[in-house]
Amino acid sequence: MKEDMPKSISIKQASKEMGKSEQFVRIGLQTNRLPFGSAVLISTHWTYYISPIKFYSFLGKEIKQEQPKKRKKETTKKK
């Protein structure tokens, strides 16, 4: 896995990219209906993990990565 890739995707980001509500994503993960992450109940609080690779693969998209900015080449005039 590349170092600049996020380790996980938030519920908010996933719902926005899917065009669904945050609750849809939460319930889908809790009931194992969405194959790109997991939901764990710790005491009375749910925690979520969404794998970027599995998520974007599920959507049929390429993984979004910030491209490094290209440096402008300095030109020198020949005499």
C-alpha positions, -999 to 999 in steps of 0.1 A, spaced: 0 0 0 13 34 -9 22 57 19 1 87 6 -30 66 4 -55 72 33 -57 43 58 -94 45 59 -124 65 45 -149 82 67 -186 74 68 -193 109 56 -169 107 26 -182 72 16 -219 84 18 -211 114 -3 -192 94 -30 -220 68 -31 -248 94 -32 -264 77 -1 -270 88 34 -245 83 62 -271 60 79 -273 38 48 -235 33 50 -236 26 87 -264 1 85 -248 -16 55 -216 -21 73 -233 -32 105 -253 -59 86 -224 -70 64 -242 -59 32 -215 -36 21 -183 -55 13 -157 -27 17 -155 -23 54 -166 -34 89 -185 -22 119 -177 -32 154 -199 -27 185 -177 -18 214 -199 -16 245 -227 7 233 -207 25 206 -203 15 169 -169 20 153 -163 17 115 -135 10 91 -137 14 54 -109 1 32 -100 27 5 -90 -1 -20 -121 -21 -15 -144 10 -14 -132 24 -47 -131 -11 -63 -167 -15 -52 -176 18 -69 -156 8 -100 -134 39 -96 -96 44 -94 -82 53 -60 -80 90 -55 -45 101 -46 -31 135 -45 -6 140 -73 27 156 -63 31 190 -77 55 191 -106 84 215 -104 90 239 -132 123 233 -149 146 262 -147 159 271 -181 193 286 -187 203 304 -219 233 291 -238 258 317 -247 
